[in-house]
Amino acid sequence: MTSAPLRLAVLASGRGSNLQAIADAIAVGHLAAELVGVFSDKPGAFALERARRLGVPAVAVRPRDFASRPAHDEQLFRQIDAVGPDLIVCAGYMRLLSEPVVSARQGRIINIHPSLLPAFKGLHTHQQALDAGARMHGASVHYVTPELDGGPVVAQVRVLVEPDDDAERLAQRVLAREHPLLLATLRLLATGRVRLAGSAHGSRVEFDGQSLSAPLQLDPDNVLAELAAPAASASHPHPTN
């Protein structure tokens, strides 16, 4: 028996390139999911225009129309709940979500963040990486908690920092790897191979029923896998064939 497609609601504040990647994967049968709504804090966000072109409900809820962040988030998530998503994907959504809406939906909200968390939380991550002299940068998909970019990390992709990189060049290379990272993670979520287990105070990511000790890593073939075990020491080498 074939399971129903994963119902996805997407939150985005900008152009929605990850949204488009999701839509394209669904269209060609590479992701068993359905886009049921796109939501933004910015009425002019191009992500909403992408949604309209796709025939997907597009809703903007402006923060300035509300007296507080919790009031805004309550109305936003009332609209989101109305389309009945299985999973809510923050893909370039630039606002921190308030604790009540996150806690009420534990394990049902993920975010893609352009750094190797826990490094470089918040904004301007590419410049943060350059300023810190990082040799490796990348992107992470994590479950959303009330803490900024602080939820359990599901998967990551690593991008080498080149000697002549500036923030724009580095951002472009990371974005090119963000799309396959998000899609590969969504495929695991859609098939139930990845889930969040435990309570709000002790949650963990499980992969194929086992707790992950480290985030899954995206390889050059866009496949997510667990980190390889540490290499044996020189005094105890593996036999070779």
N, C-alpha and C positions, 0 to 999 in steps of 0.2 A: 504494500500500500504506500503510495506516494504522499509525503507530508505536505501540508499547505505551505505556500511561499511565506517567507519571513516578511511581516508587515513593518516597513521602515518609515519613520518620520525623521526628517533631517532639519537641523537648526543651522543656519548660516547667516553671517553678517555681511558677506562680501560677494565675490564673483561666483562662487559655487563650483569650482573646478572639481572638487571631490564629489559633489552631487552629480555632476555630469559623468564622471567616471563610473559611479554607481549605476546611473541610468543606462549607460552604454553597455555595461556588463549584463544587466538584466535583459536588455534588448536582444543580445546575441546568445542568451542562454548560459552565460558563465556564472550567474548568481541567481539562486532560487529565492527571489525576493520580489516584493511589490512596494513601490513608493506610494505611500498613502497621504503624504502631506509634507510641505516645506514651509518652515516658519523662520521669521527673522525679526530682529529688533529694529531693522532699518527698512522703511518702505521702498527705498530706492535700490536696495541690494539686487545685483544682477542675478543672484541665485533665485529670486522670486520670478524673474522673467524666464529663466531656464525652466522652472517648474510649470509656468503657464504654457510654454511651448510644448512641454511634455504631456499636457493635459492633467497635471497633478495639482490639487488644491494648494494655493499659495497665500499665506497669511502673514501680515506684519502686525506686531503689537509693540507700539512705541513706548519706551520707558518714561519719557517725559509726560505721558498722559496719566501717570500714576504717582501717588504720593510717596511710595517707597519701593525698594527692590522686591520685597516679598509680595506686595500687592500686584506689581507687574508680573512676577513669575507665576502667581496664582492664576491670573487671567490667561497668560501664555499657555500654561499647561492645561487649563480647562479646554482651550482650543485643540491642543495636541491630543488630549485624552478622547476628544470627540471623534477622531478618525481611527481610534482603536489600534495603535501601533503595538507590535511585539517588542520593538527595540527603537530607542531614540538615539540618533547619531548626531553629535555635535561636530560639524565639519567646517571649521572656520567661524564658529560662533564666539564672539569676542566679549561676552559678559559672564561673570561668575554667577552661577546659579545659587539661589538661597537654600538653606538647609532643609526647610520643610518639603519642598518639591523634590529634592534629591533623595531624602530619606524615605519618602513615600514610594519611590520607584527604584529602590536599591537593586542593582544588577540588571537594570533595563535602560541605562544611559551610558553610552561610551563617547569618548572624545579622541580625536587625533591631534597630537601636539607635535610641533616641529622641533623636537630635541630628544636626546636619549635620557629620558627621565630616570632618576630624579634630578639630573643636571638641567639647569637653565629653564626654570619655570617662568610663567608669565609671558610678557611681550618681548619682541626684538631678540628672539632666541639666537638668530644667526650672528648678529653682532655680539651678543653675549659670548657665543662660542669663540669667535675670533678674538675678542678682548681677553679671553681666558687662555688663549694659546692652545685650544683643543686640537688634537690631531684627528679625532674622530667625532663626527656629528651624526645627525639622523633624525628619525621621527619615531614616535611611540603611539600606540593605541592603548588607552586605559579606561577602566571603569570610572565613572564620575562620582566623586564624593564632595561634601561641602568644602573640603580643603582645595585650594587652587592647585590644579594639576597634580593632585596628591593621591588619587585612587590607585588601586592595584593595576599594574601594567600587564597587559595581555601579550603584546607583541611589539617588536621593534625592527627597524631597518637601519643599518649603519652606512654612512656616507663619509668617505675620506675628505678631510679638509686639505685643499691644494695650497701650495705656497703663495700663489698669486690671487687667492680668493678675496673678494669683498663680500659684503652681506648679500648683495643682489645675486651674484653668481652662485654663491653657496645656497641661497634660497631656491634658485631654479633647479639645482641638482637634487636638493632634498625633496622638492615638490614632485619631481618626476618619479621618485621612489615612494612618496606618500601614497599615491593612488594604488599601486599594486599591494602595498602593505594593508591599506584599509580593506580592499576587496578580498584579499586572502583571509583576513581576520573575520570579515562578515561571512565568508563561506563556512568557516569553522563554527561560527555562532548559529548559522542557519541550519547546520546539520546536527547541532547539539553537542559537538565535540569539545567546545569551550563553554564554561559557565562560571558564575561567581558563586562561591559557597561560603557558608559561615554567616555570622551576624555582622551588623554595622560596625561593631567594635573589634571584630577579628575576622574580616573577610579575606578570602584567598581565591586565586584563579585555579580552576581545575581543567586539565586537558586530558581527554579520554579517561576521565574518572580519577586521575591522579593529580595531586597538588603540584603546581609548577614551582620549582626552586628559583627559576629565573625566567624572564620573558622569552617567549618564542622569538626566533630570529628568522627574518626573510632572507632567503639565499638568492643568488643571481638568477635562478630559474623561477623566482617569485613563489617559492614554496616555503611555508612556515614549518620550522622544526625546532625541537629543543636543542639547547646548547650542547655541543659535543663534550664528552667527559674530558677532564684535563689529561694532557699527554703524560705518558709514563716517564719517570725520571731516567736520566742517561744510564744510571747504574742498573736499571731494570727495563731494558728496551723490549718492545714487542718483537717476536720473531718475524722475519720477512720471508716472502715467497720468491 
